[in-house]
Amino acid sequence: MKKCWDYSLVYRDVTNPKQTSSGVDSTNKKGVMLMFTLYPMGSMNYELFSQESEQKL
């Protein structure tokens, strides 16, 4: 029997640079997502935890 669904737990950490008039900053986004995939229909994502912070360089 072929399995027609799947799930995964994903951790993401993304840093985006940002140019401002006072210099260079960066925005950090961290989060955990639960992903369900139903192969005939596609996938669905749900963000369990998200944190965003700014950093001066």
DSSP file (Angstrom, degrees, kcal/mol; ACC not computed):
  #  RESIDUE AA STRUCTURE BP1 BP2  ACC     N-H-->O    O-->H-N    N-H-->O    O-->H-N    TCO  KAPPA ALPHA  PHI   PSI    X-CA   Y-CA   Z-CA
    1    1 A M              0   0    0      0, 0.0     2,-0.4     0, 0.0     0, 0.0   0.000 360.0 360.0 360.0 133.5    0.0    0.0    0.0
    2    2 A K        -     0   0    0      1,-0.0     2,-0.4     2,-0.0     0, 0.0  -0.686 360.0-126.2 -88.8 133.8    1.4    3.4   -1.0
    3    3 A K        -     0   0    0     -2,-0.4    -1,-0.0     1,-0.1    36,-0.0  -0.654  21.4-172.2 -78.7 128.2    1.5    6.2    1.6
    4    4 A C        +     0   0    0     -2,-0.4    35,-1.6    34,-0.0     2,-0.3   0.192  62.2  52.3-109.6  16.1   -0.3    9.3    0.3
    5    5 A W  E     +A   38   0A   0     33,-0.2     2,-0.3    34,-0.1    33,-0.2  -0.962  54.9 179.7-145.2 163.4    0.7   11.7    3.1
    6    6 A D  E     -A   37   0A   0     31,-2.0    31,-3.0    -2,-0.3     2,-0.3  -0.973   7.5-159.9-155.9 159.9    3.7   13.0    4.9
    7    7 A Y  E     -A   36   0A   0     -2,-0.3     2,-0.3    29,-0.2    29,-0.2  -0.980   7.9-178.8-143.2 156.5    4.6   15.4    7.7
    8    8 A S  E     -A   35   0A   0     27,-2.1    27,-3.1    -2,-0.3     2,-0.5  -0.991  23.9-135.4-153.5 153.7    7.8   17.2    8.8
    9    9 A L  E     -A   34   0A   0     -2,-0.3     2,-0.4    25,-0.2    25,-0.2  -0.962  29.8-167.7-110.6 123.0    8.9   19.6   11.6
   10   10 A V  E     -A   33   0A   0     23,-3.1    23,-3.2    -2,-0.5     2,-0.5  -0.937  14.1-159.6-122.2 133.1   11.1   22.4   10.2
   11   11 A Y  E     -A   32   0A   0     -2,-0.4     2,-0.4    21,-0.2    21,-0.2  -0.943  16.2-169.4-107.0 130.1   13.3   25.0   12.0
   12   12 A R  E     -A   31   0A   0     19,-3.0    19,-2.2    -2,-0.5     2,-0.4  -0.958  15.0-179.1-123.6 141.1   14.1   28.1   10.0
   13   13 A D  E     +A   30   0A   0     -2,-0.4     2,-0.4    17,-0.2    17,-0.2  -0.929  13.6 177.2-137.1 109.4   16.6   30.9   10.8
   14   14 A V  E     -A   29   0A   0     15,-3.0    15,-2.9    -2,-0.4     2,-0.5  -0.953  13.1-165.0-121.2 131.5   16.7   33.7    8.3
   15   15 A T  E     -A   28   0A   0     -2,-0.4    13,-0.2    13,-0.2    -2,-0.0  -0.974   7.4-170.0-116.3 122.5   18.9   36.9    8.5
   16   16 A N  E     -A   27   0A   0     11,-2.8    11,-2.8    -2,-0.5     2,-0.1  -0.952  17.8-133.6-113.9 126.2   18.0   39.7    6.2
   17   17 A P  E     -A   26   0A   0      0, 0.0     2,-0.4     0, 0.0     9,-0.3  -0.459  21.2-165.9 -73.7 150.2   20.3   42.8    5.8
   18   18 A K  E     -A   25   0A   0      7,-3.1     7,-3.2    -2,-0.1     2,-0.5  -0.978  12.0-144.9-142.2 124.5   18.7   46.2    5.9
   19   19 A Q  E     +A   24   0A   0     -2,-0.4     2,-0.2     5,-0.2     5,-0.2  -0.782  26.8 173.4 -90.2 126.1   20.3   49.5    4.9
   20   20 A T  E >   -A   23   0A   0      3,-3.0     3,-1.1    -2,-0.5    -2,-0.0  -0.767  47.0-104.6-124.0 172.2   19.2   52.5    7.0
   21   21 A S  T 3  S+     0   0    0     -2,-0.2     3,-0.1     1,-0.2    -1,-0.0   0.762 121.4  50.3 -68.8 -23.4   20.3   56.2    7.2
   22   22 A S  T 3  S-     0   0    0      1,-0.2     2,-0.3     0, 0.0    -1,-0.2   0.415 125.9 -80.1 -94.6   1.7   22.3   55.4   10.4
   23   23 A G  E <  S-A   20   0A   0     -3,-1.1    -3,-3.0    34,-0.0     2,-0.5  -0.968  70.6 -27.6 139.7-155.3   24.1   52.4    9.0
   24   24 A V  E     +A   19   0A   0     -2,-0.3    33,-2.1    -5,-0.2     2,-0.3  -0.876  54.1 174.8-105.6 130.0   23.6   48.7    8.3
   25   25 A D  E     -AB  18  56A   0     -7,-3.2    -7,-3.1    -2,-0.5     2,-0.3  -0.753  14.9-147.7-120.2 170.8   21.1   46.7   10.4
   26   26 A S  E     -AB  17  55A   0     29,-2.2    29,-2.6    -9,-0.3     2,-0.5  -0.993   5.1-144.2-140.1 149.9   19.9   43.1   10.1
   27   27 A T  E     -AB  16  54A   0    -11,-2.8   -11,-2.8    -2,-0.3     2,-0.5  -0.963  14.7-158.1-113.7 125.2   16.6   41.4   10.8
   28   28 A N  E     -AB  15  53A   0     25,-3.4    25,-2.4    -2,-0.5     2,-0.5  -0.886   6.8-171.5-104.9 131.1   16.6   37.9   12.2
   29   29 A K  E     +AB  14  52A   0    -15,-2.9   -15,-3.0    -2,-0.5     2,-0.4  -0.989   6.3 178.1-122.2 125.6   13.6   35.6   11.9
   30   30 A K  E     +AB  13  51A   0     21,-3.0    21,-3.0    -2,-0.5     2,-0.3  -0.964  12.7 149.8-124.8 142.5   13.5   32.3   13.7
   31   31 A G  E     -AB  12  50A   0    -19,-2.2   -19,-3.0    -2,-0.4     2,-0.4  -0.990  38.1-131.9-167.5 160.2   10.6   29.8   13.7
   32   32 A V  E     -AB  11  49A   0     17,-1.9    16,-2.2    -2,-0.3    17,-1.5  -0.977  27.5-170.2-118.4 131.1    9.4   26.3   13.9
   33   33 A M  E     -AB  10  47A   0    -23,-3.2   -23,-3.1    -2,-0.4     2,-0.5  -0.943  18.0-147.3-124.9 144.5    6.9   25.0   11.4
   34   34 A L  E     -AB   9  46A   0     12,-2.7    12,-1.8    -2,-0.4     2,-0.5  -0.957  22.6-163.4-106.8 121.8    4.8   21.8   11.2
   35   35 A M  E     -AB   8  45A   0    -27,-3.1   -27,-2.1    -2,-0.5     2,-0.4  -0.923   8.8-169.2-114.6 127.8    4.3   20.8    7.5
   36   36 A F  E     -AB   7  44A   0      8,-2.7     8,-2.9    -2,-0.5     2,-0.5  -0.941   5.4-165.4-110.1 135.4    1.6   18.3    6.3
   37   37 A T  E     -AB   6  43A   0    -31,-3.0   -31,-2.0    -2,-0.4     2,-0.6  -0.982  10.5-172.2-124.5 121.5    1.7   17.1    2.7
   38   38 A L  E >>  -AB   5  42A   0      4,-3.0     4,-3.4    -2,-0.5     3,-1.3  -0.948  20.6-148.0-107.2 108.2   -1.2   15.3    1.1
   39   39 A Y  T 34 S+     0   0    0    -35,-1.6    -1,-0.1    -2,-0.6   -34,-0.1   0.792  91.5  47.1 -57.0 -39.0    0.2   14.1   -2.2
   40   40 A P  T 34 S+     0   0    0      0, 0.0    -1,-0.3     0, 0.0   -35,-0.1   0.816 127.3  27.5 -70.6 -25.3   -2.9   14.3   -4.4
   41   41 A M  T <4 S-     0   0    0     -3,-1.3     2,-0.3     1,-0.3    -2,-0.2   0.710 107.1-113.4-111.4 -24.0   -3.8   17.8   -3.1
   42   42 A G  E  <  -B   38   0A   0     -4,-3.4    -4,-3.0     2,-0.0    -1,-0.3  -0.886  41.8 -52.8 123.1-157.1   -0.6   19.6   -2.0
   43   43 A S  E     -B   37   0A   0     -2,-0.3     2,-0.4    -6,-0.3    -6,-0.2  -0.814  30.5-155.1-126.3 163.6    0.8   20.8    1.3
   44   44 A M  E     -B   36   0A   0     -8,-2.9    -8,-2.7    -2,-0.3     2,-0.4  -0.999  10.7-156.5-137.8 135.2   -0.2   22.9    4.3
   45   45 A N  E     -B   35   0A   0     -2,-0.4     2,-0.4   -10,-0.2   -10,-0.2  -0.887   6.4-171.4-114.4 144.4    2.1   24.8    6.7
   46   46 A Y  E     -B   34   0A   0    -12,-1.8   -12,-2.7    -2,-0.4     2,-0.7  -0.983  19.5-138.9-134.7 122.7    1.4   25.9   10.3
   47   47 A E  E     -B   33   0A   0     -2,-0.4   -14,-0.2   -14,-0.2     3,-0.1  -0.722  20.3-179.9 -85.2 114.6    3.9   28.1   12.1
   48   48 A L  E     +     0   0A   0    -16,-2.2     2,-0.3    -2,-0.7   -15,-0.2   0.844  69.2   9.2 -82.0 -36.1    4.2   26.9   15.7
   49   49 A F  E     +B   32   0A   0    -17,-1.5   -17,-1.9     2,-0.0     2,-0.4  -0.994  63.3 179.2-149.6 135.0    6.7   29.5   17.0
   50   50 A S  E     +B   31   0A   0     -2,-0.3     2,-0.4   -19,-0.2   -19,-0.2  -0.999   1.7 179.5-141.9 139.0    8.1   32.6   15.5
   51   51 A Q  E     -B   30   0A   0    -21,-3.0   -21,-3.0    -2,-0.4     2,-0.4  -0.999   4.9-170.3-139.1 133.2   10.6   35.2   16.8
   52   52 A E  E     +B   29   0A   0     -2,-0.4     2,-0.3   -23,-0.2   -23,-0.2  -0.986  10.5 170.1-126.9 135.5   11.8   38.3   15.1
   53   53 A S  E     -B   28   0A   0    -25,-2.4   -25,-3.4    -2,-0.4     2,-0.3  -0.979  23.3-136.5-141.8 153.6   14.7   40.5   16.3
   54   54 A E  E     -B   27   0A   0     -2,-0.3     2,-0.4   -27,-0.2   -27,-0.2  -0.858  17.6-166.6-111.9 148.9   16.7   43.4   14.9
   55   55 A Q  E     -B   26   0A   0    -29,-2.6   -29,-2.2    -2,-0.3     2,-0.4  -0.999  15.1-137.8-137.6 133.1   20.5   43.8   15.2
   56   56 A K  E      B   25   0A   0     -2,-0.4   -31,-0.2   -31,-0.2   -33,-0.0  -0.771 360.0 360.0 -89.0 134.2   22.8   46.8   14.6
   57   57 A L              0   0    0    -33,-2.1   -32,-0.1    -2,-0.4    -1,-0.1   0.386 360.0 360.0-105.3 360.0   26.0   45.9   12.8
